[in-house]
Amino acid sequence: MSGAALDLATMRRANAEWLRAALQLLRLRLQRHAIELGAVPGERRRMDWLVAGGDVELTRSLPTDDERSLAAELDAREQLARGAGAPPALRGIEELAGLSAFESDLLLLAAAPALDGAFARAYAELHDDPRRDHATLHLALALYTEDVAERLLAADAIMPSRRLRALRLIDVGDDEREPLLTRRLSVDERVADYLRGVNRLDARLAPFLVPVRETLPSDGASKAAADVASHIEAAGERWCTVNLVGPADGGGREAARAACAWLALQPQLLDLRRFAACPPEQRATLLQPHLPDIELLERLTGESFVEWKGYRDGGSFESRRAAAAEA
């Protein structure tokens, strides 16, 4: 692999090789944890204490030589992929969403059964419960956090306001009788596909999006497009938000389309009328991943977008505008 830009097939192959090594490393880490618990034939199984155990129960073994070798391979593959302008998909999500190392590890743990079905059985054996054939926060904390106090703090990772749930990168079981620590953690098909190197449109959004019609841009729109594309490219591996300000017929749409063409992207236009006509519950589901960005926009502009946040509880534009006016 060279430092030149990768074609799609080569990029997907490189991502697949990195993901293979990442899943193998996860398997070895699970095996080491099973040995720590005595969850192997002929051994007396220990309780998997996270916080309340004694020093012996809470002690974790050091990585094996095979784990260290795979970790070095992962680093080498990642550096090669970055040099070619195509970091592994999991690393791309981590950087775009601003995930911590623990959140990234948790995402892979939740996605693993969708990438290799054998992980489901491994999880059931580690949980000592055939019904728990899925990732849990408890298992993630046991695997990836050493400090006892840190385990209590790291549990924040799947709070509803944190990125993994706010952006719907991870699905959390909805049985409220179950402690959050032991609820099912999984990913939907689109996230699993993205980790495999397939970036496709969310099927839930497809009915509300239409391609931007190609038109001949004006000189001003062409210059704006070049500026936007350069700005995004200069941001490196982190995508940025660009707001084109001006009248509706000022060429902003043409500039956005031309900038996307420059960056080999496919621009889509949100049909607001169709979106506003869909049931409130559907609007709430679709908008939930974007609420952190809406709230950030409020802080940056000093303006209120309360009518958008109203979709979180199924409200309408009109009801939220009225509430804002009364306030």
C-alpha positions, 0 to 999 in steps of 0.5 A: 500500500502506498501513500497515494489515494486509494480506490474504493475496492482497495480502501475497503480491503485495507479496512477489512484487514484492520477490522479483522485484526481488531476483532482478533484482538478483542477475541484474545482479550475476551479469552484472557478475561475468561481465564481471569474469571475461571470460566474455562473447563476444570476451573472454579468460576469467580464472581466478576466484581467491578467495584465491590470485590477485594484486591484478588477479585479486582486484579487483571492480568497483563496482555499476552504476547499475542495481544501485543503483537496484534496491537502493533499490527493494528497500529501499523495498518492504521498508519498505512491507511491514514497515509493513503487518506483512508483511516479505518472506519471505526477510527473515522467514527471515533474522530467524527463523533469525538469518542473517547478510547473507551467509547470506541472500544465499547462500540466495537464490543457492541458491534462484534456479533454483527461482524462475527456471530461467534462473539454472541456465544462468547458473550453468553459464556462470559456472562454465565447466562445463555440469554446474555449473548450480547455486549453489556456495559458491565463487560466493557468496564471489566475489559477496558478499565482497570481503576475501580473509581474510573469504572463508576465514572466511565459508565457515563458513556451510555447516558442518553446525552452522550454521543454513543446514544445521542447519535444512535451509534449504539442501541441500548435495550429498552427494558427499564426493569434491567439495570443499565449496566447489564442491558443489551448493547448492539448496533443497527445494520447501517453502523455495522455496514459502515464499520465494514466500509460501506457508507450508505444512506440511512433508510429512515431518512431516504424518503425525506431527501432528494438529490440536488439538481445540477445547474451551472453555477455563477462565478460567485458560487464557484468561488464559494464552492472552492473556498468551502472545499478547501476549508473542509480539506484543510480540516483533515480527518475531522469533518466540519460544518459550513453555513452558507449565509445569504438569500435563498436565490443567492447561489448557496445551493449551487455552491454546496453542490459544486463543493460536494462534487469537488470532494466526491460527495453526493449532496442531498436536499431535505424536503422540509414539507414532507418531513413536517408532515410525518408523525411527531414520533417519527420526527423525534426519532429522526432528529434525536441524533442531531440534537447535540449539533442543534444545541451547539448551534444555539450556543454559537449563534445566541439564537433559539431553536426551541421549535427543533428541539420540540421534536424530541418530545413529539411537539410541532413547530407551531406548539413550540413557537407558541411556547417560546413566545409565551416565555 
